[in-house]
Amino acid sequence: MKLTKRKSRLKLTIMDKNYLYKGRHFLKIGVLLVFISVLNACANPSESNTKELSEQKHINFLYNFSTNSLDPHVDSSYVPLRAGITETLVRLDEENLTVEPWLAESWEGEDGQHWTIKLREDVTFQNGKIMDAEMVKASLERALQESVAIQNALKIEKIEADGYTLHITNKEPFPEFISELVNPNVSIIDVTEEDIINKPVGTGPFVLKKFSPGSKLELKRYDDYWDGASNLDSVTFSFNEDANARSLALKSGQVDIVYRPEVESLTSLQELEGIKVESTATFRVHQMTMNMERESLQDIHVRRAVDALIDRQKIVDNILLGYGEPAVSPFLPSLPFAPSYEPSKTGADIAIKYLEEAGYSLKNGKMQKDGEQLKFTLLTYSARADLPLIAQVFQSDAKQIGIDVEIRQIDTPEEYMASNRDWDLATYSNLTAPRGDAGYYLNATYHPTGALNFSGAHEPELTAIIDKLNQTVSQEERAVLAEQAADYVHNNVINTFVLHPSTIVAYNEKKVENWVTARSEYYMITNLLDVK
């Protein structure tokens, strides 16, 4: 394992009350009800189970997204990989931003189209079956069959299996093909198992014992794990989308590790003896996705006005309490392919000027054109607690210049935005470099075939740049093309970028050992995780 624990402490700032919607803080009775729900969600074991667990090395992990399916080839929560059930052929070396072997031992493909992948010969699935090329071929073919997004991402024409060697041919030269195999949706599983949705069988360090959809997974150690069996006997991987509830669960001792606790609770968590809070810069951006199919947003001046209404530094200070940094592009500034821009001018006056160029005027307190008020439907979702607050801030600022914003809460943003076009804007959070390269985000978000192209962008010039990027081997040339693509997105305001949030994890350091907050957010429950 080459993962390096990275820790950063950012100074907390005082909350600006004017930026937060009413009812942000729970009433005491509300807190009590939420706390009770947490206890239920974490499912207190019976007395016999409590005694059994007390004699084992066990970790309770609480995550912020729930899922009703564990099919690794289609589930966007990536829980099977994050929970240590499944693995991919390669993984990201997060220190060097390079791809390293995992289930694959080595690979070669000098022409970028014909690949030979040598598999490890000491890997078994959790049902005891040997992982050979035929099994891997079947798993990859199922992923391609189940997901159009994977078809578009991998561009595979043919797979051949020979012992422990795979021969893969792409439909076209695709030098970054191997990096796409980092994707959790191409995790390797035994596809002959009957119930992949509820009990996938992978090659990871933990076997799924029980899955309660929307609630939790119960995992046990896989003794024959190829990379060394875990010292843990078992893990409970629970879900709760309420950030305050997650913090309460850690404070009460119901869980040992909490992913993304409530930011406002961090000070009180840090004051508790034995609780450690880690903040790590990851490859994520919070963005305002714009539906380019909506008439008002087809005018670039309106899109620039939306961009100008976002006070990024104030949002970082008042909502994230400093745990993040303002964004000027989708890529974290420290990444080698991240472009450098001067921050855009923001404020109500700037937004009004852009709207006036689009033919709007402020009359009787309403921003209108041809007698109709400018209105936006803004999507958001609660699993990332800061996104609804960003939506509230935008709604408040837009109201000051006569724009009516209706906030609509949704559950699964990917599903909703892909199948519904009755919205204008969406607060959305996206990993932009989980493969250590710009290609994933640009293909997924701006290519017409991209699985995350929710804006409906279909820009021939941008598509041509991305297509050229896909066929370019030289890292220097790729960086230039990535910057050209980012420049096009920036200049044409196809989506606007709000901030890069830090990933915050809090845990009981008196008990938990070897926890690593991964920058890619992929690798969580590993065979190295232990208790003291």
N, C-alpha and C positions, 0 to 999 in steps of 0.2 A: 504494500500500500504506500502510495506516494503522497497521500493527502496530508496537508499541513494545517494544523490548527491555527486559525487566524483570529485574533481578538482585537477589537478596538472599542474604546469607550468614548462616546461623544457626550459633550456637555448638554444637560437638559436645560431647556428654556421654559419660561413661564407661559402657561396656556393663555392665549388671547380669547377671552370668553366671547367676544363679538363674532368670532368666526365659527363658533360651534352651534349646532342647532339645539333648540330647546329639548330638555329631557336627556341630554348627553349622559348625565350622571344618574345612576339608578337610585330610586328611593330605597330606603332600608328594606322595606318589604319586598321590593323588586329584586334586590340582591339576594335576599333569603330564598325567594322562589327559584332564581337562577342557580343558586348554590345547590338547592335540592335536586334540580334537573341534572346538574353535573354529577352528583353522586349516583343518580340513576344511570346516566350515560356511561359512567365509568364502571357500572355494574359491580357493586360490591359482591365479592364472593361469599358463599355460604361459610359457616364455621369450619366445616371439614375442608373446604377448599382453602380457607385462610390458613389453617394449620399446615396443609400441604405446601402452599406457596411459601410460608415462612421458613420451611426447611429447604427451599430451593433458591437458586440465584435467579431472581426475576426482576424485570424492568417493566414499569408502566409508562408508556409513551402516549402523549395526547397531541393529536394533529389538528390542523385548522380546517381541512376539507374532508367532507364525508363522501362516501361512494356506495353505490348499490350494486356495483359489478366489479369483479376482480379479473375480468378478461384483459390480460396485459396488451393485447393487440389492438384494442379499441378504447380502453378506458383512459380518459384524459387526466385522471388523478395520479396516475403512475404509482399507486399504492403497492402493487405486487413487488416492484423493484425497490421502492423506498422501505418496505417492510422486510426486505431480505429474503423474499420467496424466489424471485427470478433474477437473472443476470443477462447481460448482453454480450455480444462477441468481443466488443472493445469498450473501453471506458475513458473518461476524460481525466488526464493528469492536470489537476486544477492549479498546480503551481507553475507549470510550464506552458499551459494551454496547448497541450499536444494530446493526441490519441495514443493510448497504451493498450497492450494486450489484456484480455480478461479471459473469456472462454476460448477466444482465438489465440493461438500461440504466435503466429506471424502471418504476413500477407505480402503479396507483390502484385503489381499491375502497372507496368511501365507505360503502357499506352493509355491508361486511364479508362479503359473500357472492358478489358478482359482481366479478371482477378482470380488469383489462386490464394485461398485462405486455408492455412494449416491449423487444425483444431488441437486443443489439449487432448491427451489420451487418457487422462486420469479423472475424468469428470463423470459423475453419475447423477441421474435425476433422483428426486427425493422418494421415488418408488423403487429405486434400485436399478433401473434400466441404465444401460451405458449410453452416454451422449456421443454418438458418432455422426458422420456427415449426413447420413440418411435422415436421422432424427432432426438435425439442424435444418436441413433442406425442407422437411415437412413443416417445421415451425415457421420458417421464413415464408413459405408459400401460403400458409394460412394467414399470416399477417398481411400479405399482399391481397389475398382474396377478401379479407374482412374490411380492409381500409383503403379507400381511394387515396387518402392523404399519404399513406405509406407507398402506394404505387407511384404517386407523383414524386415523392421524396427520394426513393431508391432507384427509380428508372431501370428496374431489372427486366431483362428480356428472357434470360434462361439461367437455371441453376442445375448443376450436375454434382453428384456425390460420388466419392471414391474413397472408401475407408474412412480416414480422418481428414480428408481434404475436400474442400468445396471449390468448384470452378463456377464463377459467376460472370455472366456477360451482361453489360448494360446496353440499353437501347442506343446510346450515344456516348461519346467520351465524357466521363464524369470523374475528374481527378479527386474530388472530395467525397467520393462514395463511402470510403471506409469511415469517415467521421460521422456519416449519417447513421451508421450502425450503433452509435451511442444512444440513439433514441430508445427510451423505455418501451415504446410500442413495437419494437422488434426484439423484445426479450425472448429468450429461447425456452420453450416449454415442451412437454410431452403432449402432442396434440391427439394422441389416442385416448386420453382420459375423457371420461364421459361428461363431467360437469366443469368446464373451464371457467364459466362465469362465477361460480361459487367456490371452486376448489382447484385452482390451477396448480400444476406440479412443475416446479422449476428446478434449478440447479443450485439455488442459494443456500445460505447457512441456516435458514429456518423453514420448517414445514408448517403449513397451515393446518391447524387442528379444527378450528371452528370460525365461521364467518357470520356475523350478525349484520346484515346490510344496513348501512347508515349509522351503525353504532360502533362496532369494534371487530378486531381480529384477535384470535388466540393463536399464538405461535409456539412451537417447541423446537429445540435444537435438532439439527440434522447431523447425526453422529458421523456420517461418512462424507461430510463436506470436503471437497477437494482441496480447499485452501486452509484447512485446519478447523476443526470443530470449535464452535464458540464455547466460552467458559460459562455462558448463561444457560440455564435450563429452559427458560421460557420468556416470552415477551407478550404483553398485551398492547396492541396498537389500537387506540381509541380515537374517535372523532368527536369534535365539538366546534361548531362554527362561531360560537360566541366567545370573543376574546376575553371579556371579563370573566366568564365562566371558566375558561382555561386557567387564568391566573388564580382564581379561587381554588381550583382543584390542586394546584401545586402548593398553595399556602396551607391547605388542609392536610396535605400528605397523601391525598388519594392517588396522585401520579408522581413520577420521578423526573420526567422530562416534559416540558411544554414547548411546542413549536409556536412561535409568534404569540406570546402573551400580550395582554393589553398594554399599550405603551404607557398609559397613565398609571399603571400599577407597578412600573419598573422600580421606582424609588422605594416603595414599600417592600417589594420583593428583595431588593438589594440589602435592605436593612435587616432581613431575616437571617439568623445564623444558619450557615450551611447552604444558602441558596446562591447560586452563581448565575449571572446574566451575561450572555455573550452577544456581541453585535458584530456581524460580518458583512462586508460589502460583497454583494453577489452580482450576477449577470442579469438583473431584473430592471425593468422600467415600468412605471405607472404612466399610462398614456391616455389621452382623450382620443378615442377612435371616432372618426368622422364617416358617416354614411354618405359616400359620394354619389349615391343614387337619388338622394333627396334634393329637390329643386334648389332650395336656398343655399345648400352647401356646395352646389356646383359652381358657385361664384367664389373665386379665390379671395376676394375682399371679405366675404363673410367668414371664411375659414381663418383668415388673418385676424379678424375681430375676435373670434373664439379664442385664438391663441393669445391675443393681447389681454383678454380678461383673466388669464391665469397668473396669479402672483405666486410664483414657484417658491421663492425663499420664505414667504410668509406661511405657505402650506407646510414646508419642511419644519419650520420653527414651531408652528402652533398645533399641527396635527401629529407629526411624527416626533415632535419634541427634539429635533436635531438628529434623529436616527435616519439619516439619508442625506442626499444632496440634490440640488436642482438639476434638471435634465435639459440639455440643449439638442440632444440627438438620442436615438434609441440605445446607443452603446455607452457603457461606463467610460469616462474619460481616460482611465488608466489602461484601457485595452489598446493594443498597438494599431488596430485598424479604425479606432474611433476618430471621426473628424473633429475639428476644433472650430467652434463658432462663437461669435460675440453674442451674449444673451440678448434676446429680442426685447424691444421696448414694450412695456406693458402698462396697463392702466385704463381706466374708463375713457379718458380723453382720446387715447390712441385707438381704442376699439370703435368709438363713435366716428372718428375720421374714416376708418376703413368702411364702416357701414354706410357713411354718406357717399363714398365712392361707389358703393353697390346700389345706390339709389334710395337708401332709407333715410328717414328723418325722424327726429324725436318730437312728437306732437301729443299734447295732453298726457304726458308721462308714458307714452307708448312708442316704441321704436317700430315704425311702420313704413310700408311701401304699397302704393296703390290702394290705400285704405285698409290694408291688412297688417295686423301686428306680427312681428317676428316671434315665432314660438319654436321651442325645441323640446323633443322628448328625449330625456337623458336616462340611459340604463345604468344600473349599478348593482352590486351584489355584496352580501354581508360577510362572505367567507374571508375576505380581506377587509378588516375592520376600518382601515383608513380610506377605502374607496368611497363608501357612502358619505363620509365626511367631506371628501374632496368635492363630491357632487353637491353637497349642501352649500359649500363655500361658493362654487360656481353659480348655483341658483341664486344665491343672495347678491353676488356681484352683478349678475346679468339683470336682475330686477332693478338695480340702481340706474340702468340706462334703458329701461322700458322693454326688456326682453323677458318673455314668459317661459320659464323652464319647468316642465313636468318631470319629476323624478319617478322612475319606474323600477321597483326592485324585482330582480329575476334570480333564479336559483343557479342554473348552469349556463354561464354566458356563452360558451362556445356553441352549445346546442341552440340557444335562443337566437343568437345573431346570425347563425348560418341558415336558419329556417324562417326567420321573420325579418321583414324590411320596414316595419312600421315604427322606426326610431331614427333619430338624427345623430345623437352622440352617445358614447358609452365610456365610462371609466373602466379601464381594462388593464390588467397587469400581465406582463409577458416576459419570459426569459428570452433574452436577445442573443446570447452567445453560449448556450449550454454545450456546444461542440467545440468551443474555443475558437470559433471562426464566425465571420459575419454572414456567411452563406445561408445558414439555417433560417435566421430571422427574415432576411430579405426575400428568400424563396417563399417562406410560409405566409408572409404578411403582405407582399406586394406583387408577387407573380400571379397571373390570372388563375393558375392551377393551385395556388397556395391554400393550405387547409385553414389558415388563420387570416385570410384576406377578407375580413369582415367589412372593410370600407368599400369593397367592390371596386377597388382600383384596377383599371385596365388601361395602363399608359404604355403605348408601344415603345417609346424611347427608354423608359425604365425597364420594361421587360427585356429589351435587347441587351441592356447592361447586365442584368441578372443572368441571362442566358450565356453571355460571354464569360461572366464570373464562374459559372458552373463548369466551363470547359478549360479554365486556366489553372495551371499547376503552380507556377511561381508565386510564392507568398508575397513578394514585393508587388507583383502585378495584381494579385488578388486584393491587396490592401488599397491600391489605387482605384480599382473597379468598385470595391465596397464603398469607398469615399464618394465616388461619382454617384452611386445609387443613393447614398445617404443625402448627398447634396440635392438630388432631384426631389426626394421626399421633403427635405427642408424648404427648398425654394418654392415648391408647389403646395406646401402645407397639407400633405396627405397624412392625416393624423398629426397630433401635436403631443409633445412629450413633457410630462409634468415633473417627475422626480425619479431618482434611483433609490429605492428603500434599502436599508440594511435589513438583513435577516436576523431576527432576534430569537434566541433560544434561552430559556431559563431551566435550571435543573438543580437537583439536590447533589451538591458536590461531595457531601459526606458519604453518599452511596454510589453515585454514578462514576464510572471510570472509562476513559478513552472515547468519550463523546467528541465528534468532530462536526462542526457546522459547515457543511459543504457549500461552496460558492455556486455550484450548479443546482443545488437543492435536490439532487437525485439520490445521493448515497447517505442513508440515515441509520437503519438498523443493520450493522455489519457484524462479522464474526469477531471483531476486535472489541466491540462494546462489552463492558463488564461491570461488575459491582465490587466494591471494596470489602 
